[in-house]
Amino acid sequence: MKVHHMLVIGPRDLEAGNVSVRIHGQGNLGAKPRAEVVAEILAAIKERQA
């Protein structure tokens, strides 16, 4: 089974309030603010339910 989204939180990410995002097929997208990542994931979930 493949994992589509992977969120990596290292010591530097934790201090900065960021999350490193990796998406299957796209690779490492870099660090993003935690709130932005959560909002993107919730929007994707809502889009699938519609």
N, C-alpha and C positions, 0 to 999 in steps of 0.2 A: 504494500500500500504506500502510495506517495503522499508526502506532506506538501500541500500547496503553498501555505504561508508559514514561514518560520520567523519568530521574533527572538533576537539575541540581545541580551542585556549584560554587558560587561561592566567592569568597575568604572570606566570612563563614561559609559552611557548612563549608568546609575547616578553619577555625580551631576551630569548635565541634564538629566530628566529626559533622555532620548532612548530610542529603541532602534536597533539595527534590523532592517527588514530584508528578508531573502524570500523570493517567490520562485516557485518551480517553473522552469522554462525561461525566466528572466534574469535569474542570478541575484547578486547582492545589489540592493537599491540604495544602500548607505543608511546613515543615521537620520532619523526624523523625530520631531517632538512626539512624545507619548500620546498626547491628546489628539494630534493630527492622525496618527496611525489608528487609534480607536475609532475616530470619526469615519475614516475610510473603510474600515472593516464593517462597521454598522451600516454604512450606505450600501456596501456590496450585498449584505444580507437582505436589506430591504428591497433592493433591486431584484434579487432572486425570488423573493416571495411575491412580487407583483406580477 
